[in-house]
Amino acid sequence: MIKRIDNKHSITSDGVIIKTSNGVPIPEHEPRILFRGRDRLALPMLYHYRNLCIQDGATDYQLETLNGMIEEFEKFRIMFPTVMKQPGSSKGK
């Protein structure tokens, strides 16, 4: 079974993170990061990252994927305003 993380990445049932388009694993030694919808700083960070992508001449595919994630985060914030929190405030609990 494969679970979607975002439009570009998935995780296999044995915990391997793969590039969804070709199934190639992301190496264990490569740093990764995950932002949750409830992180109230994630959406502003995504807007900033999109601006950096535009300045860097990112592909239409990258921008479309990023716009889709921004839309998902915006919808989540509207649908679940009471779960929004400062990152790290629960100290990993």
C-alpha positions as CSV (number, residue, x, y, z in Angstrom):
1,M,0.0,0.0,0.0
2,I,1.2,3.5,-0.8
3,K,0.0,6.6,1.0
4,R,0.2,10.1,-0.6
5,I,2.2,12.7,1.3
6,D,1.8,15.4,-1.4
7,N,1.4,15.5,-5.1
8,K,5.1,14.6,-5.6
9,H,5.8,12.2,-2.7
10,S,4.3,9.1,-1.2
11,I,5.2,6.6,1.5
12,T,5.2,2.9,1.1
13,S,3.8,0.4,3.7
14,D,7.3,-0.3,4.9
15,G,8.0,3.4,5.5
16,V,10.1,4.3,2.5
17,I,9.4,7.8,1.1
18,I,9.3,7.7,-2.7
19,K,9.0,10.2,-5.6
20,T,5.4,9.4,-6.7
21,S,6.0,10.0,-10.4
22,N,8.6,7.3,-10.7
23,G,8.7,5.3,-7.5
24,V,12.3,6.1,-6.8
25,P,13.1,6.2,-3.1
26,I,14.4,9.3,-1.4
27,P,17.7,8.3,0.1
28,E,17.8,8.0,3.9
29,H,20.7,10.4,4.2
30,E,18.8,13.2,2.3
31,P,17.2,15.7,4.7
32,R,13.4,16.0,4.5
33,I,10.7,18.1,6.1
34,L,7.0,17.8,6.6
35,F,4.6,20.6,7.4
36,R,1.2,19.8,8.8
37,G,-2.0,21.6,8.0
38,R,-2.5,22.7,11.6
39,D,0.9,24.5,11.7
40,R,-0.2,28.2,11.5
41,L,3.1,29.2,10.0
42,A,3.0,26.6,7.2
43,L,0.8,28.6,4.9
44,P,2.8,31.8,5.1
45,M,5.9,29.7,4.5
46,L,4.4,28.1,1.4
47,Y,3.6,31.6,0.0
48,H,7.2,32.6,0.6
49,Y,8.5,29.4,-1.0
50,R,6.2,30.0,-4.0
51,N,7.7,33.5,-4.5
52,L,11.2,32.0,-4.3
53,C,10.3,29.4,-6.9
54,I,8.9,32.1,-9.2
55,Q,12.1,34.2,-8.8
56,D,14.2,31.1,-9.5
57,G,12.3,30.3,-12.7
58,A,10.6,27.1,-11.4
59,T,8.8,24.9,-13.9
60,D,5.0,25.2,-14.4
61,Y,4.8,21.7,-12.9
62,Q,6.5,22.9,-9.7
63,L,4.3,25.9,-9.5
64,E,1.1,24.0,-10.2
65,T,2.0,21.4,-7.6
66,L,2.8,24.1,-5.0
67,N,-0.4,26.0,-5.8
68,G,-2.4,22.8,-5.2
69,M,-0.7,22.4,-1.8
70,I,-1.4,26.0,-0.9
71,E,-5.0,25.5,-1.8
72,E,-5.2,22.4,0.4
73,F,-3.6,24.3,3.4
74,E,-6.0,27.2,2.9
75,K,-9.1,24.9,2.9
76,F,-7.8,23.1,6.0
77,R,-7.4,26.4,7.8
78,I,-10.9,27.4,7.0
79,M,-12.5,24.1,7.8
80,F,-10.5,23.5,11.0
81,P,-9.7,26.9,12.6
82,T,-9.7,25.5,16.1
83,V,-6.8,23.1,15.5
84,M,-4.4,25.7,14.2
85,K,-1.4,26.0,16.5
86,Q,2.1,27.5,16.9
87,P,4.6,24.9,15.7
88,G,6.3,23.1,18.6
89,S,3.8,24.3,21.2
90,S,2.8,20.7,22.1
91,K,6.5,19.8,22.4
92,G,6.1,16.7,20.3
93,K,3.1,15.3,22.3
